[in-house]
Amino acid sequence: MKELEDRIRRDGEVKSTEILKVGSFLNHQIDVSLFNDMGAEWARLFASKHINKILTIEASGIAIAAIAAQHFGNIPVVYAKKNQSRTLDNSQYETQVYSFTKQKYYKVIVSTRYLTADDHVLLIDDFLANGNAMHGLIDLCKQAGAHVEGIGVAIEKYFEPGGRKLRSEGWDLQSLACVKSMNPQTGDVIFEENPTA
């Protein structure tokens, strides 16, 4: 998606060969117009799929998923919580994921009320690196008997193994920007235009 790539080049901060900071428009401060265009693009890419629910993970995926849901007929968005809440009942699916950003494992939870075998799910998140969060969401869907129709990612770090692994497993992964490499000295970001397994 050229609009997102251009925005990364303009406003992204290359902190290292592995870390891209996009807090000014994606995961701290939100550009709602950009998110709307991203949602429209995923709706185009997944137009042939029957999707009745979007599943994401707390916290950065929530805003992207909520805006994208409007382009799929205002379907519900469910997000996997990272902490047990007193308002959650004991009937829940749970799995563990490893956070690249936080460098630790944490448990994620979804109530059995909000994810069922009747659901045809689109998974959405802001970043994809090693694929741990996505595999966690896939595991939650498997526990529920829900069908994963596809995976939408805003920014894929193509130099990390997550995207290739998900594609090799047969998942329909649509990343709107695939970062092939980054240069912290120059700030240059190179994109992979044809991501494959």
C-alpha positions as CSV (number, residue, x, y, z in Angstrom):
1,M,0.0,0.0,0.0
2,K,1.8,3.0,-1.3
3,E,0.2,5.5,1.1
4,L,1.4,3.5,4.1
5,E,4.9,3.1,2.6
6,D,5.2,6.8,1.9
7,R,4.1,7.6,5.4
8,I,6.7,5.3,6.9
9,R,9.4,6.9,4.7
10,R,8.3,10.4,5.7
11,D,7.4,10.0,9.4
12,G,8.9,6.7,10.6
13,E,12.0,6.7,12.7
14,V,14.6,4.0,12.0
15,K,16.1,3.3,15.5
16,S,18.2,0.3,14.4
17,T,18.3,-2.3,11.6
18,E,15.5,-4.1,13.5
19,I,13.4,-1.3,15.2
20,L,11.1,1.1,13.3
21,K,9.2,3.7,15.4
22,V,5.9,4.7,13.9
23,G,4.3,6.2,17.1
24,S,3.4,9.5,15.3
25,F,0.8,7.9,13.1
26,L,0.2,4.2,13.9
27,N,0.6,2.9,17.4
28,H,0.7,5.9,19.8
29,Q,-0.8,8.8,18.0
30,I,-3.4,7.6,15.5
31,D,-4.0,8.9,11.9
32,V,-7.7,8.0,11.6
33,S,-7.7,8.8,7.8
34,L,-4.8,6.5,7.2
35,F,-6.4,3.7,9.3
36,N,-9.6,4.2,7.3
37,D,-7.7,3.7,4.0
38,M,-5.9,0.6,5.5
39,G,-9.3,-0.9,6.4
40,A,-10.6,-0.2,2.8
41,E,-7.5,-1.9,1.4
42,W,-8.0,-5.0,3.6
43,A,-11.6,-5.2,2.6
44,R,-10.5,-5.2,-1.1
45,L,-7.9,-7.8,-0.5
46,F,-10.2,-10.1,1.4
47,A,-13.3,-9.4,-0.6
48,S,-13.8,-13.0,-1.6
49,K,-13.8,-14.2,2.0
50,H,-16.8,-14.6,4.3
51,I,-15.7,-12.7,7.4
52,N,-18.0,-12.0,10.3
53,K,-15.6,-11.0,13.0
54,I,-12.2,-9.4,13.5
55,L,-9.8,-10.6,16.2
56,T,-6.8,-8.6,17.4
57,I,-4.6,-8.4,20.4
58,E,-4.3,-5.7,23.1
59,A,-3.4,-2.9,22.6
60,S,-2.0,-1.5,19.4
61,G,-4.2,-3.6,17.1
62,I,-7.5,-2.4,18.6
63,A,-7.9,0.9,16.9
64,I,-6.8,-0.5,13.5
65,A,-9.2,-3.4,13.8
66,A,-12.1,-1.2,14.9
67,I,-11.8,1.2,12.0
68,A,-11.2,-1.7,9.5
69,A,-14.4,-3.4,10.8
70,Q,-16.5,-0.7,9.2
71,H,-15.3,-1.8,5.8
72,F,-16.5,-5.3,6.4
73,G,-20.1,-4.2,7.2
74,N,-19.5,-3.1,10.8
75,I,-18.7,-6.6,12.0
76,P,-17.7,-7.1,15.7
77,V,-14.1,-6.7,16.8
78,V,-12.8,-8.9,19.6
79,Y,-9.5,-8.3,21.2
80,A,-7.4,-10.8,23.2
81,K,-6.7,-9.3,26.7
82,K,-3.3,-9.5,28.2
83,N,-4.5,-9.5,31.8
84,Q,-7.2,-11.4,33.7
85,S,-10.0,-9.0,34.6
86,R,-12.5,-9.4,37.4
87,T,-15.3,-8.8,34.8
88,L,-14.2,-11.9,32.8
89,D,-15.9,-15.1,33.8
90,N,-14.0,-18.4,34.1
91,S,-15.1,-19.6,30.6
92,Q,-12.3,-18.4,28.4
93,Y,-9.7,-19.5,25.9
94,E,-6.1,-18.6,26.7
95,T,-2.6,-19.0,25.2
96,Q,0.9,-17.6,25.7
97,V,2.7,-15.3,23.3
98,Y,6.1,-13.8,23.3
99,S,6.4,-10.0,22.8
100,F,9.2,-8.9,20.6
101,T,8.8,-5.3,21.9
102,K,8.6,-6.2,25.6
103,Q,11.0,-9.2,25.4
104,K,8.8,-11.4,27.6
105,Y,6.0,-14.0,27.5
106,Y,2.5,-13.1,28.5
107,K,-0.9,-14.8,28.6
108,V,-3.7,-13.6,26.4
109,I,-7.4,-14.4,27.0
110,V,-10.6,-14.3,25.0
111,S,-14.0,-15.1,26.5
112,T,-15.8,-18.1,25.0
113,R,-18.8,-15.9,24.6
114,Y,-17.1,-13.8,21.9
115,L,-15.3,-16.4,19.8
116,T,-17.2,-19.5,18.6
117,A,-17.2,-22.2,16.0
118,D,-19.7,-20.0,14.0
119,D,-17.1,-17.3,13.4
120,H,-15.1,-16.7,10.3
121,V,-12.3,-14.5,11.5
122,L,-9.9,-11.9,10.1
123,L,-6.8,-11.5,12.3
124,I,-5.4,-7.9,12.4
125,D,-2.4,-6.4,14.0
126,D,-0.1,-3.4,13.6
127,F,3.3,-5.2,13.3
128,L,4.5,-8.7,12.3
129,A,8.0,-9.8,13.2
130,N,8.4,-13.3,14.4
131,G,4.7,-14.2,14.2
132,N,4.3,-15.0,17.9
133,A,1.2,-12.8,18.4
134,M,-0.5,-14.2,15.2
135,H,0.2,-17.8,16.2
136,G,-1.3,-17.0,19.6
137,L,-4.5,-15.6,17.9
138,I,-4.6,-18.6,15.6
139,D,-4.4,-20.9,18.7
140,L,-7.3,-19.1,20.3
141,C,-9.3,-19.5,17.1
142,K,-8.5,-23.2,17.0
143,Q,-9.6,-23.6,20.6
144,A,-12.9,-22.0,19.7
145,G,-13.3,-24.0,16.5
146,A,-13.4,-20.6,14.6
147,H,-12.2,-20.5,11.0
148,V,-9.4,-18.1,10.3
149,E,-10.1,-16.5,6.9
150,G,-7.1,-14.4,6.7
151,I,-4.5,-12.3,8.4
152,G,-4.1,-8.5,7.9
153,V,-0.9,-6.7,9.1
154,A,-0.1,-3.1,8.8
155,I,3.7,-3.4,8.8
156,E,5.6,-6.7,8.3
157,K,9.3,-6.9,9.1
158,Y,10.1,-9.0,6.1
159,F,13.6,-9.6,7.3
160,E,12.2,-11.5,10.3
161,P,10.8,-15.1,9.9
162,G,7.1,-14.5,11.0
163,G,5.6,-13.7,7.6
164,R,7.4,-16.5,5.7
165,K,6.4,-19.0,8.4
166,L,2.7,-18.0,8.3
167,R,2.6,-18.1,4.5
168,S,4.4,-21.5,4.4
169,E,1.7,-22.8,6.8
170,G,-0.9,-21.8,4.2
171,W,-2.4,-18.7,5.8
172,D,-3.7,-15.9,3.6
173,L,-1.4,-13.1,4.9
174,Q,-1.9,-9.6,3.5
175,S,0.7,-7.1,4.8
176,L,0.2,-3.5,3.7
177,A,3.9,-2.6,4.0
178,C,6.7,-5.2,4.0
179,V,9.9,-3.7,5.3
180,K,12.9,-5.5,3.7
181,S,15.6,-3.5,5.3
182,M,16.3,-0.3,7.3
183,N,19.4,1.8,7.6
184,P,19.6,3.7,10.9
185,Q,22.5,5.9,9.6
186,T,20.5,7.3,6.6
187,G,17.0,6.6,7.8
188,D,16.3,4.7,4.6
189,V,13.5,2.1,4.5
190,I,13.5,-0.5,1.7
191,F,10.3,-2.3,1.0
192,E,9.7,-5.8,-0.4
193,E,7.1,-5.4,-3.2
194,N,6.3,-9.1,-3.7
195,P,6.3,-11.0,-0.4
196,T,6.2,-14.7,-0.8
197,A,6.7,-17.8,1.3
